[in-house]
Structure formats: structure tokens, C-alpha cells
Amino acid sequence: MTASLGAGERAVVALPFEHGGTAVAHRVRPEADSADVADVPPPAPSAHAATPEPSEAAYAARVTAALGLIAAGDLRKVVLGRWVDVVSDPPLDPRAVVARLLDRRPGRYVFGVPLTADAAGPVLLGASPELLVRRTGDVVTCFPLAGSVPRSADEREDARRAAGLGRSAKDLAEHAFVVDAITAALAPVCVEVDVPARPVVVSTDTLHHLGTPVRARLAPGTTGWSALHLALLLHPTPAVGGVPTTAALDAIAALEPGPRGPLAGAVGWVDAAGDGEFAVTIRAGVLDGPTLRLFAGAGIVAGSDPAAEVRETGAKLATMMTAVGP
Ligand SMILES: C=C(O[C@H]1C=CC=C(C(=O)O)[C@@H]1O)C(=O)O
């Protein structure tokens, strides 16, 4: 794909969660095409009706089922998701939602990607806190997040939760699965892979996460690997899938309400030189007419508590619920 891009052009790409699902790519010229969303007014007041799928009680039961698979030895980690369908009247303007996300920055990587050529068609929207991969020349950077705790409005309690996360054996194990998978995937194509021994705490609007900044260099002979190649190599990491990958994907297909499609995939851009940046498509939704389908998942490992995973996914969903406004 990068071979067909001209100087100054980029491909904006949304990769689906499922292998074999539909990927979307748009050729853009950032200088000429950048629409000025700063001038777009905030979302007009709408009435929103939110329907969870499955219900919180049913989600907790599915977490328990996943813990059963882990106890049986079939799985070590699986990221189990749930949806909320938000129907708005009048329908949301995707540009207004993106403008609000850019203004508030609940996650570093804000995106709005049309999923069809039709301007009135579905749009992928979100503000992801998680860098899947960036390539700048021969420097490759990843910043996986996994292991989370919802934030508190009380400052001292919030700090206590962040500190507790950094000491939580369950969350450190949940995080290590992702770092190990990324390190193993990069090994055949990279040299000088630098992985700090301990994660740091990364905070968003609604959660604290464990995060590890990984840095590497493309190995001689693999400099043709673009950011898109690297995203395809790494996806799905156990931040959205699990360990072992195939067993986790089977459990996700069995326990979630339907295919994730573009949610929990990868979204980003690549240029003619192969440089680019892809975020994990989380804290995201697909807006299709009046309906915004939001997705949130939580990593389940031995020791996970179903009620805590309901709260965690609720906090993840709140990022986009807040962005659509009252
Ligand atoms: C799958 C999601 O989050 C991932 C990223 C950060 C923390 C996660 C966790 O602690 O479970 C997830 O792995 C999501 O937001 O839908």
C-alpha cells in the first residue's frame, strides 16, 4: 500500500479486530485535507437512550465462564468485551464528537474514520490512550496498556488506587502477558529491543492503567517493514485478545454478543516512507445514523473479580459516554 502513496500523502487505516474482517483505508493529504474541527460546535443537546449488551449481570456471568476456562487450563488470559448502544435524538454529528474529544483529550489518539465511501455512512470514533506501534525511520515504539483500576473523585483515594495498581500481582501478571507478546513478536524484525523491567502508571480521565514504553530498532534487512506491517504483526496483542491467542479468540467469539468489527482493532496512518502510528481502537465506538455502538473490554486472568470487571468496563465506557454529552 505504501508504494502507491505519493510524497505528502498518507493512508489512514482502520484494521478490524477479527482477522479476515474488513479493513478500511483512505488516501489523504494532511496539509490539504485537514478539516478544521476546531470550528465545529459541540454536540447539540440530544436525548440518549443507552442499552447494554449484554446486561451487567450477564457480563459478570461471562467473566465467571472465562475464569472457568482459565481454571481448566485452556487459557491464561482473555479480554472480554461488552457493548452499549446509545441511540441519540437528534442523531450525533461525528465531527462534533471528534471536536469534543480533541478539546478534552481523554486519550492521546483521537480519531474519526469513515468506514464507507458514503459520507452519511458509519464512522469510527474514539480517543485511545494506547499506542500499538509507531515507526519513525528505523525506530519502533510501542506503549502497551493492561491492568487497570477506575479513578476516584477523591484525590487521596485516587492516589491510593494508582499506587495499589502498581503493586497488584493480578494486574502486573495481566500486564506482563501483553509486554511478553509484543517483545516476542518484535524479536524477528527488530534489534536493540528495550523493555523496562517494571511498568509505569498511565492515567486517563476515568482509569489508571499499567503501561510499558517499549523501544526497538528495525533490524538491517527489515527496513521495508512499514508501520502498517508492524501493526499487522502485533495485532491482536493480549491487551485486546489474550493468551494463547487462538484459544482467547475462540473464547471471545463464544462469550461476546457478536463480532467486534472495527472496535478493538488498530487505527492510524502510514506514509510513503513507511513511517506511521497506530493506536489500539479502544475507548471507541461506531456511529451509524442515530446509533453509537460503544465497546469496552477487560483482561481476565486467574484472580479476576467479575464485579470489578463490570466496574472497570463501565469506567472505560464512560469516556465516550461523556464525549457525546448530555
Ligand atoms: C480492552 C480495553 O482496554 C485494554 C487497554 C488497557 C487496559 C486494559 C485492561 O486493564 O483490561 C485492556 O487490556 C478497552 O478499553 O476496551
The ligand as an SDF file (V2000), in Angstrom:
LIG
                    3D

 16 16  0  0  0  0  0  0  0  0999 V2000
   -9.6830   -3.5390   26.0270 C   0  0  0  0  0  0  0  0  0  0  0  0
   -9.6470   -2.3220   26.5770 C   0  0  0  0  0  0  0  0  0  0  0  0
   -8.5930   -1.8700   27.3290 O   0  0  0  0  0  0  0  0  0  0  0  0
   -7.3240   -2.5070   27.2900 C   0  0  0  0  0  0  0  0  0  0  0  0
   -6.3200   -1.4420   27.4870 C   0  0  0  0  0  0  0  0  0  0  0  0
   -5.9850   -1.0270   28.7510 C   0  0  0  0  0  0  0  0  0  0  0  0
   -6.3370   -1.7920   29.8480 C   0  0  0  0  0  0  0  0  0  0  0  0
   -6.9770   -2.9910   29.7130 C   0  0  0  0  0  0  0  0  0  0  0  0
   -7.3090   -3.8050   30.9090 C   0  0  0  0  0  0  0  0  0  0  0  0
   -6.8450   -3.4770   32.0170 O   0  0  0  0  0  0  0  0  0  0  0  0
   -8.0790   -4.7620   30.7850 O   0  0  0  0  0  0  0  0  0  0  0  0
   -7.2840   -3.5570   28.3860 C   0  0  0  0  0  0  0  0  0  0  0  0
   -6.3050   -4.5250   28.1170 O   0  0  0  0  0  0  0  0  0  0  0  0
  -10.7480   -1.3730   26.4030 C   0  0  0  0  0  0  0  0  0  0  0  0
  -10.6170   -0.2070   26.8390 O   0  0  0  0  0  0  0  0  0  0  0  0
  -11.7770   -1.7560   25.8090 O   0  0  0  0  0  0  0  0  0  0  0  0
  1  2  2  0
  2  3  1  0
  2 14  1  0
  3  4  1  0
  4  5  1  0
  4 12  1  0
  5  6  2  0
  6  7  1  0
  7  8  2  0
  8  9  1  0
  8 12  1  0
  9 10  2  0
  9 11  1  0
 12 13  1  0
 14 15  2  0
 14 16  1  0
M  END
$$$$
